[in-house]
Amino acid sequence: MKYLIILEPTETGFSAYSPDLDGCVAAGDDREETISLMKEAIQFHLEGLTAAGQPLPQPQSEATLIAVDQ
């Protein structure tokens, strides 16, 4: 499965979350580290849901960029 993650720059690096996985977040010193940590967080999150007998959320979110006039 492929889950959308949102990367946001912070004062100390980056943070990330997935709109499809409530509470699944990660933060790192740079973009690449944050992506790697987020992948681990998603895997851990899904393992926890499976262990608890809960269904895995299906990826639903998508992203697009739009242009606006200023």
C-alpha positions in Angstrom: 0.0 0.0 0.0 1.1 3.6 -0.6 0.1 6.3 1.9 0.3 10.0 1.2 2.6 11.8 3.7 2.8 15.5 4.2 6.2 17.0 4.8 6.5 20.3 6.5 9.7 22.3 7.2 10.2 23.3 10.8 12.8 25.5 12.6 14.9 22.4 13.3 14.3 20.2 10.2 11.1 18.6 9.0 8.0 16.9 10.3 5.6 14.6 8.6 2.2 13.0 9.0 -0.2 10.9 6.9 -3.8 12.1 6.6 -5.0 8.5 6.3 -3.3 7.4 9.6 -4.4 9.3 12.6 -1.6 10.0 15.0 1.1 8.6 12.8 3.8 11.3 12.7 7.6 11.6 12.5 10.2 14.4 12.7 13.8 14.5 11.5 16.8 16.8 10.9 16.3 16.8 7.1 13.8 15.7 4.4 15.4 12.3 3.7 15.6 11.4 7.4 12.0 12.4 8.0 10.8 10.3 5.1 12.7 7.3 6.4 11.4 7.8 9.9 7.9 8.2 8.5 8.1 4.9 6.6 9.2 3.2 9.9 6.3 4.9 11.8 3.7 3.8 9.2 5.0 0.2 9.3 4.9 0.3 13.2 1.4 1.9 13.1 0.0 -0.8 10.7 1.6 -3.6 12.8 -0.1 -2.2 15.9 -3.4 -2.1 14.2 -3.0 -5.7 13.0 -2.0 -6.9 16.4 -5.1 -5.2 17.9 -7.3 -6.9 15.3 -8.3 -3.6 13.7 -8.7 -3.1 10.0 -6.0 -1.3 8.1 -7.1 2.0 6.8 -7.1 2.1 3.0 -5.1 4.9 1.4 -7.6 7.5 0.3 -5.8 10.9 0.4 -4.3 12.4 -2.7 -2.4 15.6 -3.4 -2.5 18.1 -6.1 -1.0 21.6 -6.7 -3.0 24.5 -7.9 -1.9 27.8 -9.3 -3.5 31.0 -8.0 -3.2 34.6 -9.2 -1.7 37.1 -6.8 
